[in-house]
Amino acid sequence: MTMTNSTSTADKMKSVKAAWDKAPAGPKKDAALIHYQAAEKAQTAKNDADCLKSLEAATHALA
């Protein structure tokens, strides 16, 4: 079960990073970066719940 969560978290990280890479420079991209960096820290700490929460915030910031 943990493996599946980690895989989906890694996929979500890639997806959000791709969206961030395509986003135009500006305050939305800057805000999304802060959330993305928080997600990276959570992933490193193996905290999938916080990682996904931060990725969701990053996605919302880019919208």
Z-matrix of the N, CA and C atoms (Angstrom, degrees):
N
C 1 1.461
C 2 1.533 1 110.63
N 3 1.304 2 117.30 1 -45.44
C 4 1.460 3 120.91 2 179.76
C 5 1.522 4 110.70 3 -59.95
N 6 1.312 5 116.13 4 -39.27
C 7 1.460 6 120.97 5 -179.91
C 8 1.528 7 110.31 6 -58.44
N 9 1.330 8 116.93 7 -43.32
C 10 1.457 9 121.49 8 -179.60
C 11 1.525 10 110.51 9 -62.92
N 12 1.340 11 116.82 10 -44.88
C 13 1.456 12 120.33 11 178.49
C 14 1.518 13 111.12 12 -61.22
N 15 1.310 14 117.13 13 -43.62
C 16 1.457 15 120.45 14 -179.61
C 17 1.525 16 110.59 15 -64.21
N 18 1.328 17 116.31 16 -39.47
C 19 1.458 18 120.23 17 178.81
C 20 1.524 19 110.31 18 -64.50
N 21 1.328 20 117.11 19 -46.51
C 22 1.462 21 119.43 20 -179.42
C 23 1.526 22 110.62 21 -66.99
N 24 1.310 23 116.88 22 -34.69
C 25 1.468 24 120.35 23 176.81
C 26 1.525 25 109.79 24 -64.86
N 27 1.319 26 116.87 25 -44.78
C 28 1.471 27 120.93 26 178.76
C 29 1.526 28 110.54 27 -62.25
N 30 1.331 29 116.95 28 -41.39
C 31 1.465 30 120.77 29 177.83
C 32 1.519 31 110.74 30 -63.15
N 33 1.319 32 116.45 31 -41.76
C 34 1.471 33 121.32 32 179.45
C 35 1.530 34 109.92 33 -65.22
N 36 1.332 35 116.41 34 -39.07
C 37 1.469 36 119.95 35 177.44
C 38 1.527 37 109.74 36 -59.23
N 39 1.338 38 116.35 37 -46.80
C 40 1.466 39 120.55 38 179.84
C 41 1.519 40 111.22 39 -61.81
N 42 1.313 41 116.06 40 -41.70
C 43 1.461 42 121.55 41 -178.55
C 44 1.530 43 111.34 42 -63.80
N 45 1.321 44 115.99 43 -47.27
C 46 1.470 45 120.56 44 -179.38
C 47 1.533 46 109.76 45 -66.56
N 48 1.340 47 116.86 46 -39.89
C 49 1.474 48 120.49 47 178.90
C 50 1.527 49 110.20 48 -62.30
N 51 1.331 50 116.78 49 -40.90
C 52 1.464 51 120.62 50 178.64
C 53 1.527 52 110.62 51 -63.19
N 54 1.330 53 116.39 52 -43.21
C 55 1.471 54 120.54 53 178.61
C 56 1.529 55 110.01 54 -63.99
N 57 1.332 56 116.05 55 -40.49
C 58 1.459 57 120.29 56 179.88
C 59 1.525 58 110.40 57 -64.77
N 60 1.335 59 116.86 58 -42.14
C 61 1.470 60 121.14 59 179.45
C 62 1.525 61 111.79 60 -59.37
N 63 1.324 62 117.20 61 -35.34
C 64 1.472 63 122.26 62 -177.37
C 65 1.527 64 112.86 63 -82.89
N 66 1.336 65 116.74 64 -17.88
C 67 1.466 66 120.43 65 -175.53
C 68 1.526 67 110.84 66 -69.46
N 69 1.334 68 116.12 67 145.30
C 70 1.467 69 118.92 68 176.32
C 71 1.533 70 110.48 69 -70.89
N 72 1.305 71 116.32 70 151.19
C 73 1.463 72 120.65 71 178.57
C 74 1.523 73 109.52 72 -61.33
N 75 1.302 74 115.85 73 147.33
C 76 1.454 75 120.27 74 178.56
C 77 1.517 76 111.47 75 151.20
N 78 1.336 77 116.44 76 -174.94
C 79 1.466 78 120.64 77 -175.34
C 80 1.533 79 113.96 78 -61.86
N 81 1.332 80 117.59 79 -33.31
C 82 1.468 81 119.61 80 179.25
C 83 1.521 82 110.35 81 -66.26
N 84 1.330 83 115.86 82 -43.07
C 85 1.468 84 120.12 83 179.82
C 86 1.529 85 110.20 84 -66.45
N 87 1.330 86 116.82 85 -39.60
C 88 1.468 87 121.28 86 178.48
C 89 1.527 88 110.55 87 -62.44
N 90 1.323 89 116.91 88 -43.91
C 91 1.468 90 121.30 89 179.46
C 92 1.527 91 110.47 90 -65.05
N 93 1.320 92 116.20 91 -41.90
C 94 1.461 93 120.52 92 179.95
C 95 1.526 94 110.72 93 -63.31
N 96 1.326 95 117.39 94 -36.60
C 97 1.463 96 121.19 95 179.77
C 98 1.528 97 110.85 96 -61.86
N 99 1.312 98 116.81 97 -41.41
C 100 1.468 99 120.87 98 179.04
C 101 1.532 100 109.88 99 -59.74
N 102 1.326 101 116.09 100 -45.11
C 103 1.467 102 120.36 101 179.04
C 104 1.529 103 110.77 102 -67.01
N 105 1.315 104 116.96 103 -39.37
C 106 1.466 105 120.89 104 -179.81
C 107 1.527 106 110.23 105 -63.90
N 108 1.321 107 116.73 106 -42.07
C 109 1.464 108 120.40 107 178.74
C 110 1.528 109 110.94 108 -64.34
N 111 1.331 110 116.58 109 -37.05
C 112 1.471 111 120.27 110 175.69
C 113 1.528 112 109.73 111 -64.39
N 114 1.319 113 116.76 112 -38.13
C 115 1.467 114 121.15 113 178.08
C 116 1.528 115 110.43 114 -64.25
N 117 1.328 116 116.51 115 -40.60
C 118 1.476 117 119.90 116 177.98
C 119 1.525 118 110.82 117 -61.11
N 120 1.329 119 116.54 118 -42.76
C 121 1.465 120 120.33 119 179.23
C 122 1.528 121 110.22 120 -63.83
N 123 1.319 122 116.64 121 -42.58
C 124 1.465 123 120.60 122 179.54
C 125 1.524 124 110.74 123 -64.34
N 126 1.332 125 116.20 124 -39.38
C 127 1.466 126 120.08 125 179.35
C 128 1.533 127 109.79 126 -65.08
N 129 1.311 128 116.67 127 -42.10
C 130 1.461 129 121.32 128 178.37
C 131 1.525 130 110.49 129 -60.44
N 132 1.332 131 116.34 130 -36.74
C 133 1.464 132 122.01 131 179.08
C 134 1.531 133 111.58 132 -82.27
N 135 1.322 134 116.22 133 4.41
C 136 1.467 135 123.13 134 -179.21
C 137 1.535 136 111.97 135 58.30
N 138 1.326 137 114.80 136 37.18
C 139 1.462 138 121.31 137 178.12
C 140 1.526 139 107.60 138 -107.74
N 141 1.340 140 115.92 139 84.29
C 142 1.464 141 121.16 140 -176.07
C 143 1.522 142 112.84 141 -60.81
N 144 1.329 143 117.25 142 -38.19
C 145 1.468 144 119.99 143 -177.56
C 146 1.529 145 110.94 144 -61.26
N 147 1.331 146 116.67 145 -49.08
C 148 1.469 147 120.07 146 178.84
C 149 1.523 148 111.28 147 -67.10
N 150 1.316 149 116.27 148 -35.78
C 151 1.462 150 120.60 149 178.68
C 152 1.527 151 109.86 150 -60.94
N 153 1.316 152 116.34 151 -50.47
C 154 1.471 153 120.42 152 -179.31
C 155 1.520 154 111.60 153 -63.91
N 156 1.324 155 117.02 154 -36.74
C 157 1.471 156 121.64 155 178.12
C 158 1.538 157 109.77 156 -62.68
N 159 1.330 158 116.05 157 -43.75
C 160 1.465 159 120.39 158 179.48
C 161 1.526 160 111.06 159 -67.57
N 162 1.329 161 116.72 160 -38.08
C 163 1.466 162 119.81 161 177.82
C 164 1.521 163 110.82 162 -64.65
N 165 1.315 164 116.31 163 -38.99
C 166 1.472 165 120.72 164 177.91
C 167 1.530 166 109.43 165 -62.80
N 168 1.336 167 116.44 166 -41.71
C 169 1.465 168 121.01 167 178.32
C 170 1.527 169 110.63 168 -64.26
N 171 1.328 170 117.03 169 -39.73
C 172 1.460 171 120.87 170 178.17
C 173 1.523 172 110.90 171 -63.96
N 174 1.332 173 115.89 172 -44.02
C 175 1.467 174 120.71 173 177.92
C 176 1.527 175 110.39 174 -60.39
N 177 1.322 176 116.27 175 -43.31
C 178 1.469 177 121.48 176 179.91
C 179 1.542 178 110.39 177 -64.63
N 180 1.320 179 116.37 178 -39.05
C 181 1.467 180 120.33 179 179.72
C 182 1.520 181 112.12 180 -63.62
N 183 1.330 182 116.26 181 -32.63
C 184 1.464 183 120.26 182 179.68
C 185 1.523 184 113.21 183 -78.75
N 186 1.310 185 117.24 184 -17.65
C 187 1.480 186 121.54 185 -175.14
C 188 1.514 187 112.41 186 -67.64
